[in-house]
Amino acid sequence: MADPPPTPPSHGSPQPEKVDHDLPAVPQANAAVSGAEQSWLSAGVVGIGAASFLADVGHEVPTALLPGLLLSLGAPAAALGLIEGVADGLAGVARLGGGALSDDPARRRALAVGGYSSTAVLSSLIGAATNVWQVAVLRGSAWAARGLRVPARNALLADIAPPGAYGRAYGFERAMDNLGAIGGPLLAILLVGLVGIRSAIGLSVIPGLLAALAIVYAIRHTPKAEKRQHQRIRLAIRPILAGPLGRLMVAIAAFEFGNVAVTLFILRATQLLEPGRSHTSAVQLALGLYVAYNVAATVVSVPAGRIGDRRGPTMVLTAGIALFGASYVGFAVGGSSVLALAPAFLLSGVAIGCVETSQNTAVASVAPTKLRGSAFGVFAGIQSFGNLAASAVAGILWTAVSPTAAFVYLATWMVIALAALLGLGSGSTHAGATEIP
């Protein structure tokens, strides 16, 4: 894959070596000329999007069925939280390591294929587990493999897509991922009715391995990897945290410290909807709102990317964070009907579609080409540990004070993130946007 050249400054002629400028909209002028003659939706971009969809379908099946499996093994409710917490922590560490490994273009290809394959196999083996510790080991290993592949996939997509179309390319990948999040649970429901929980988890290996094949397909439609001298594997944190990329990471970190797990949205809706209804009915309505959240995220991802390509990722990121703040206010206020809660779910769905697309676009645009893997690794690590902190603190406030206090806390982080984004500067966000057909 041909790495796009370093991002030029916002005004004047391109200066490839200069990186200490404001966050740009996209690499401009001659960086996107070659891509302007072809559709941004190339075979490689489609391959990565297909991999995200199939992988999400594959691992959403065991995720949806994990509580039922643990219950059949006689595990207490706390076991699920412990297993998922450890798995998420391993994924965060693996993302940092995957970033360092992915700096080399050739190595990132192997890492992507291996990560998708390993996640599929390890997740499906959970269906054969006969005790809780086996479930924990397999889940943690699968999530570590998943964490390793994330920086490789994101760097791979930056290599494939024309620089002037990063927004649309990452928006397409996010849309496919969100579509998989809708299809996975639906497939789980179907398979459980046909073959039972254990066999359903085992069959999840099929879409998972198809995802690995889709990544191979994407790689085969990617320009030949640049040959580099052998370098010691290391995560280049200091160069990444310097200049505009470092300021971007600060804003992203502030957002992620308030980016709580969507399961808390579902819990909030369930509790608010339960009075006057059965618990099962409240859960079903809450899950319906969660589906609406995923649909909103799927629908908005590509348009958000298109706007980012034209106006700059900073504007889209700002809008997404503001929408998250508004949704948190909605969850704090609450409501006892689906209609009262729907705006908060839809706002947060639109928000995550904007934020995930623009974050990836901004990192791909600003990161030095030779450190792209490390940049996505640091970014992914910030996401993982920020999400963990957000959910942990919100959960404590929820229990010790009230759900309203938890969502007010999260909304405060959105305000801090918006303030950090204002410090990035917007002078160059309109320069260099090149239309890709």
Buried (B, 14 or more C-beta within 10 A) or exposed (E): BBBBBBBBBBEEEBEEEEBEBBBBBBBBBEBBEEBBEEEBBBEBBBBBBBBBBBBBBBBBBBBBBBBBBBBEBEBEEEBBEEBBEBBBBBBBBBBBBBBBBBBBBEBBBEBBBBBBBBBBBBBBBBBEBEEBEBBBBBBBBBBBBBBBBBBBBBBBBBBBBBBBBBBBBBBBBBBBBBBBBBBBBBBBBEBBEEEBBBEBBBBBBBBBBBBBBBBBBBBEBBEEBBEEEEEEEEBBBEBBBEBBBBBBBBBBBBBBBBBBBBEBBBBBBBBBBBEEBEEEEBBEBBBBBBBBBBBBBBBBBBBBBBBBBBBBBBBBBBBBBBBBBBBBBBBBEBBEEBEBBBEBBBBBBBBBBBBBBBBBBBBBBBBBBBBBBBBBBBBBBBBBBBBBBBBEBBBEBBEEEEBBBBBBBBBBBBBBBBEBBEEBBBEBBBBBBBEBE
